Amino acid sequence: MSYYLITFRSVTHAQRGEKVLQRENLRCTLQRTPRWMEEKGCGYSLRLWTNEPGQAVAALRMAGVPLRKVYLQMQDGEMEELRL
């Protein structure tokens, strides 16, 4: 199953993002970012349960929550960075 991952610089930003998305009725799960991504300074992320990541990104930006990057994880495990 494919899913989207939004990365954050800190756990505080990720927690704020989780609250924003919950208020918007967008399902997400706060989690540690995969180890290979931590080298890029992304320690925490939100895993999105939606097919519309743009809606989540827009909500986070409107609320002033600083996010790092958005990725799509494919069924084969490959991660693709998205520009939203």
N, C-alpha and C positions, 0 to 999 in steps of 0.2 A: 504494500500500500504506500502511495506517495504522500508526503506531508510537507508543510512549510515550517521553517525555523527562522525566527527573528532573534538576532543576537544583540546583547547589551554589554556595556562596559562594566556595569556593577550589578550586584544583586538588588540594590535599592531601585535602580531604573527598571529592572525586570519586574520587580514587585509592583511598582507603580503602573507599568504597562499591563500587567495581569489584571489589575483592578479596572483600568480603563476599558480593556476588552470585555471583561465580564459585564460592565455597565452597558456595553453595546450589544450584549447577548452573543458574543463571539467566543466559542469554546477554545480554550488554550490550556496548556499545562506548563508550569514553571519547572525548568530542569537545568542541570549543569550542562554546559555546552560540551560536545564531544572533545576529547583531549587534543586531537590534531588541530582543532580550531582555537584552543586556548592560547596557542603560540601567537595568535594575532590579537590577543588582548580581549577576547570575548569569553568571559567566565560563565555567564548565565544566559539562558535563552528561553523563549516561549515557543512551544510546539503548537502550531495552529491546526485546528480540526475544521478547516474550511477549504473551499475551492476558490475563494476570493481573497487572496492576501492583500490586495490593494486597499480593501475596505479597512482591514486591521491597521495597515500602515498609515492611512489617512487619519484614523481615529487617534493613533498614538501621536502623530504630528500636531493635530489640533489641540491635544491635551498638553503639548510641550514635553513629551517624554522622549529623551534622546535615545535613538536606536542606532545600532552599528550597521548590520547588513541583513539581507533577507536571502534565504536559501530554499531551494526546492530539493528535497531528497527523493530520488527516484526509487522505484521498486528494487533495482539492482544494487542499491546502496550508494550510487554516485550522487554527489552534491553539486548543484549548479547555482551560482550566485545570480540573483535577479536584480534588475534595475527598476525600482518602483518609485 
